[in-house]
Amino acid sequence: MTSSSPHPNSRPAQRFPVVVVGAGPAGLTIGNILRAASVDCLVLETETRAFIEQRPRAGVLEEGAVRGLQRRGLADNLLARAQRHTECEFRFDGERYRFEYAELTGVHHWVYPQQLLVTDLVREYADVRGGAIRFGVRDVELHGLDTDHPSVSYTCPDTGQRQVVTCDFVAGCDGARGATRAALPADRARVARSDYGIGWLALLAEAPPSSDCVLFGMHPRGFAGHMPRSAEVTRYYLECPPGDDPENWSEDRVWTELQERLGAKGAPPLTEGRLIEKRVLDMHNYVVEPMVFGRLFLAGDAAHLTAPIAAKGMNLALHDAFLLGDALVGRLTKGDATGLDSYSTACLNRVWDCQEFSHWLSEVYHGTSSGDPYRAGTTLARLRRIFDSPTAARAFAEQYLGRQTEG
């Protein structure tokens, strides 16, 4: 929430030029950029360090995002440990279709689980660059965002006392349900939202990948996806009704559906293993416009969500962070506000591009299971075009791989 002044019973205020709310990829990247420029900042996180370093989330990184991390000294472990992916495979009508996008474009993907990246970024920020961070904070509130002297207050988990931090700017990187989204003025924030009307059962299996690349299965029973994460763990997705209960999906049912939906002529059966995560994701997108409200700058899921249909979320969050971190450094070290003034527009151009691709790809993934023969027929036509037309293949690859600018 937001208010004009901090809690009346709080302790005397601390002072940091920037307060970053949220220690995900965006917040930690911003913190590292600031510390590299000798700008002090405070990162506030409601979860524990152990939790954020183990929480499984996204895993696909575009080349532009990796180059951006590398240029800022944040990609050493990633480049040493990540898997390099150069192709993917579509399975539909009982056949296998390999899509060799690196051969077509010279560009590839990296696969590096988000919790590993977060672990790297926390270590670099807190342990190497000496950045201030508070874990397990509660009841975060933002104050005076429309003034030149905003502040953030929170309850300390150790003492139970309210703490107040004054600052010049707040970076909101705590997702759709965080304090920074709650602080948005209802009369100034426009939230555009689209619901797909489908769910995905997100699964982590303690099983080695069954292919050397990502698999997309378009089947009348529903979409299925296979995403390698490591030599021992594989991410799977199954289309399901929105709001479905994960407990409706026994291990036997999960593997039966995965084998059916990802089956194809000449393809070996999937390697099965114990399921270590089951949760249902209702597929939806949203965009907050603008991404700036007074001294509050939103980044990542606090500003926009792109459903995992297109694997864009972590990449968009990192590009936001590159732009915002560099802009804050310019303003605080050189008095140059150009980057901050153009931040929202620059981010939203990329965001809306990814939103459009997510909608297009959703129809490709889910048209065959829609129950509508017309949608199923046009979906198969789109898929065949990717493999029959070099122009269509290159256009798809360009969007699938993302813009190759670092941000």
Disulfide bonds with the S-S distance in Angstrom:
none
